[in-house]
Amino acid sequence: MLIAPPGGGTRLLLARADGPAQQAAIGNQTGGRVGFFLETDDFARDHEAMLRAGVTFEEAPRDEPYGRVAVWRDPFGNRWDLLQFARDT
């Protein structure tokens, strides 16, 4: 399955597991760590849209020195950061 944000020039290929070994690794490809990052230029807008779409976040949004972030899981158990980098001032 190929997915892309509206108007985006980037696409992401989501592939189904092929066989028992790959199926056993679903959700643990990164050893439990966040392995994927979805960068946004408007955290509040995209966080709200994701909530409305049924995305479950593991935590409330938090501010870090590098920006605003919240962890969520895709339907296959992969952990992602929704991330808006802080702007240099």
Stockholm file with secondary structure:
# STOCKHOLM 1.0

chainA/1-89         MLIAPPGGGTRLLLARADGPAQQAAIGNQTGGRVGFFLETDDFARDHEAMLRAGVTFEEAPRDEPYGRVAVWRDPFGNRWDLLQFARDT
#=GR chainA/1-89 SS CEECCTTCSCCEECCCCCSHHHHHTTTCTTTTSCCEEEECSCHHHHHHHHHHTTCCBSSCCEEETTEEEEEEECTTSCEEEEEEECCCC
#=GC SS_cons        CEECCTTCSCCEECCCCCSHHHHHTTTCTTTTSCCEEEECSCHHHHHHHHHHTTCCBSSCCEEETTEEEEEEECTTSCEEEEEEECCCC
//
